[in-house]
Amino acid sequence: MRSALLLAGLLAVLALAGCGKKGPPSPPGPANQITWPRSYPTY
């Protein structure tokens, strides 16, 4: 029972780890309307 629960938790964590935006961070909105460009942290 405990190993099945551990396996289910591990699978849930691995499934959620794949979510997220790919590539470097960028400011929101169209590129031609960004008034104050800045660098965003990657952490």
Backbone as numpy.savetxt, mean C-alpha at the origin, in Angstrom:
# Nx Ny Nz CAx CAy CAz Cx Cy Cz
-6.58 -27.63 15.72 -7.40 -26.43 15.72 -6.53 -25.17 15.72
-5.52 -25.18 16.58 -4.67 -24.00 16.69 -3.86 -23.78 15.42
-3.39 -24.87 14.81 -2.60 -24.72 13.59 -3.47 -24.22 12.43
-4.74 -24.62 12.40 -5.64 -24.14 11.35 -5.90 -22.64 11.52
-6.03 -22.20 12.74 -6.23 -20.77 13.01 -4.97 -19.98 12.64
-3.83 -20.52 12.96 -2.56 -19.87 12.61 -2.39 -19.78 11.10
-2.74 -20.86 10.40 -2.65 -20.88 8.94 -3.61 -19.86 8.33
-4.82 -19.77 8.85 -5.80 -18.80 8.34 -5.31 -17.37 8.57
-4.72 -17.11 9.72 -4.18 -15.78 10.01 -3.01 -15.44 9.09
-2.16 -16.41 8.84 -1.03 -16.18 7.95 -1.51 -15.89 6.52
-2.48 -16.64 6.06 -3.01 -16.40 4.72 -3.68 -15.03 4.62
-4.37 -14.60 5.67 -5.00 -13.27 5.66 -3.95 -12.17 5.60
-2.88 -12.32 6.36 -1.81 -11.32 6.35 -1.13 -11.25 4.99
-0.87 -12.39 4.40 -0.22 -12.40 3.09 -1.14 -11.82 2.01
-2.43 -12.07 2.10 -3.36 -11.51 1.12 -3.43 -9.99 1.24
-3.41 -9.47 2.44 -3.47 -8.02 2.63 -2.14 -7.34 2.32
-1.05 -8.06 2.40 0.26 -7.48 2.12 0.40 -7.13 0.64
-0.35 -7.78 -0.21 -0.28 -7.50 -1.64 -1.06 -6.26 -2.04
-1.88 -5.72 -1.16 -2.67 -4.53 -1.49 -1.80 -3.29 -1.40
-2.17 -2.28 -2.12 -1.44 -1.02 -2.04 -1.08 -0.49 -3.41
-0.69 0.76 -3.43 -0.33 1.42 -4.67 1.09 1.04 -5.08
1.27 0.78 -6.33 2.59 0.43 -6.85 3.27 1.70 -7.37
4.58 1.72 -7.30 5.34 2.84 -7.84 5.61 3.91 -6.80
6.35 4.93 -7.20 6.70 6.00 -6.26 5.48 6.87 -5.92
5.46 7.46 -4.72 4.35 8.33 -4.35 4.32 9.59 -5.21
3.13 10.09 -5.47 2.97 11.30 -6.27 1.82 12.12 -5.72
1.85 13.45 -5.90 0.77 14.29 -5.39 -0.53 13.98 -6.12
-1.67 14.16 -5.43 -2.96 13.87 -6.05 -3.34 14.91 -7.09
-4.15 14.52 -8.03 -4.67 15.44 -9.04 -3.93 15.36 -10.35
-4.45 16.05 -11.34 -3.79 16.07 -12.66 -2.43 16.77 -12.58
-1.51 16.30 -13.38 -0.15 16.84 -13.34 -0.09 18.31 -13.72
-0.97 18.77 -14.60 -0.92 20.18 -15.03 -1.57 21.12 -14.02
-2.18 20.60 -12.96 -2.81 21.47 -11.96 -2.11 21.43 -10.60
-0.93 20.84 -10.54 -0.17 20.79 -9.29 0.61 22.09 -9.16
0.18 22.92 -8.21 0.78 24.23 -8.03 2.08 24.17 -7.24
2.08 23.41 -6.17 3.23 23.34 -5.29 3.77 21.91 -5.26
4.61 21.53 -6.24 5.15 20.17 -6.22 6.09 19.98 -5.03
6.09 18.80 -4.49 6.98 18.48 -3.38 7.29 17.00 -3.43
8.34 16.62 -2.73 8.68 15.20 -2.68 7.95 14.57 -1.50
7.52 13.35 -1.69 6.80 12.63 -0.64 7.68 11.52 -0.11
7.62 11.26 1.20 8.44 10.19 1.77 7.99 8.82 1.27
8.92 7.89 1.18 8.59 6.57 0.65 8.37 5.54 1.76
8.38 5.93 3.01 8.21 4.96 4.09 6.79 4.60 4.33
